[in-house]
Amino acid sequence: MKQPSIYIITNNKNTTLYIGVSSDLKARIYQHKNKLIEGFSATYHLHKLVYFEALDDMESAIIREKRLKKWNRAWKNRLISELNPSWRDLYGDLF
């Protein structure tokens, strides 16, 4: 079942963040993990899912994504750490 979601991925050292939106989070993260998407995430080896939120509709997801992208790094770190203190890869939780 497809569900509009926003997500944050990072690299193994948690030094770079990428915020994205998808209607099929499992498939999208699989694409990131396997570098099937050219661009920022592939260049910086961003494949570890550290945060995600399911939203009611794609419009809400896009609005949330745009807001999060404007946050400073400290706010993003705090958001991730509140729900995922060890910054573990949440990809396995999607199954």
C-alpha positions as CSV (number, residue, x, y, z in Angstrom):
1,M,0.0,0.0,0.0
2,K,1.3,3.4,-0.9
3,Q,1.5,6.1,1.8
4,P,2.8,9.7,1.3
5,S,5.8,10.1,3.5
6,I,8.8,12.3,4.2
7,Y,12.1,10.9,5.1
8,I,15.6,11.8,6.1
9,I,18.6,9.7,5.0
10,T,22.3,10.1,5.9
11,N,25.6,8.5,5.4
12,N,27.4,6.0,7.7
13,K,29.1,8.9,9.7
14,N,25.8,10.9,9.9
15,T,27.5,14.0,8.5
16,T,25.2,14.8,5.6
17,L,21.4,14.8,5.5
18,Y,18.9,14.5,2.7
19,I,15.2,15.1,3.1
20,G,12.9,13.7,0.6
21,V,9.2,12.8,-0.1
22,S,7.7,9.7,-1.6
23,S,4.5,7.9,-2.0
24,D,6.3,4.5,-1.7
25,L,8.9,4.8,1.0
26,K,10.2,1.2,0.9
27,A,10.8,1.5,-2.9
28,R,12.4,4.9,-2.6
29,I,14.8,3.9,0.1
30,Y,15.7,0.8,-1.8
31,Q,16.6,3.1,-4.8
32,H,18.8,5.2,-2.5
33,K,20.5,2.2,-1.0
34,N,21.3,0.7,-4.4
35,K,22.3,4.1,-6.0
36,L,19.6,3.8,-8.6
37,I,19.0,7.5,-8.3
38,E,21.7,9.7,-9.6
39,G,22.5,12.9,-7.8
40,F,23.0,14.2,-4.3
41,S,22.2,11.0,-2.4
42,A,24.4,8.8,-4.6
43,T,27.3,11.3,-4.7
44,Y,27.4,11.6,-0.9
45,H,26.6,7.9,-0.1
46,L,23.3,8.7,1.6
47,H,21.5,5.4,2.2
48,K,20.7,5.1,5.9
49,L,17.1,5.9,6.7
50,V,17.1,7.7,10.1
51,Y,13.7,9.4,10.2
52,F,10.4,9.2,8.4
53,E,6.8,10.4,8.9
54,A,3.7,9.2,7.2
55,L,1.3,11.9,6.1
56,D,-2.4,11.9,5.0
57,D,-1.8,13.1,1.5
58,M,1.0,14.0,-0.9
59,E,0.3,17.7,-0.7
60,S,0.8,17.6,3.1
61,A,4.0,15.6,2.6
62,I,5.4,18.1,0.2
63,I,4.6,21.0,2.5
64,R,6.3,19.1,5.4
65,E,9.3,18.3,3.3
66,K,9.8,22.0,2.3
67,R,9.5,23.1,5.9
68,L,12.0,20.6,7.1
69,K,14.5,21.6,4.4
70,K,14.5,25.2,5.8
71,W,15.4,24.0,9.3
72,N,18.9,24.4,10.6
73,R,21.0,21.4,11.2
74,A,20.6,21.4,15.0
75,W,16.8,21.3,14.7
76,K,17.0,18.4,12.2
77,N,19.4,16.5,14.5
78,R,17.1,17.0,17.5
79,L,14.1,15.8,15.5
80,I,15.9,12.6,14.5
81,S,17.4,12.0,17.9
82,E,14.0,12.3,19.7
83,L,12.6,9.3,17.8
84,N,15.8,7.5,16.8
85,P,18.5,8.3,19.5
86,S,21.1,5.9,18.1
87,W,20.5,7.0,14.5
88,R,20.1,3.4,13.5
89,D,19.0,2.5,10.0
90,L,15.1,2.2,10.1
91,Y,14.8,0.6,6.7
92,G,14.2,-2.8,8.2
93,D,11.3,-1.4,10.2
94,L,9.4,-0.7,6.9
95,F,8.8,-4.5,6.3
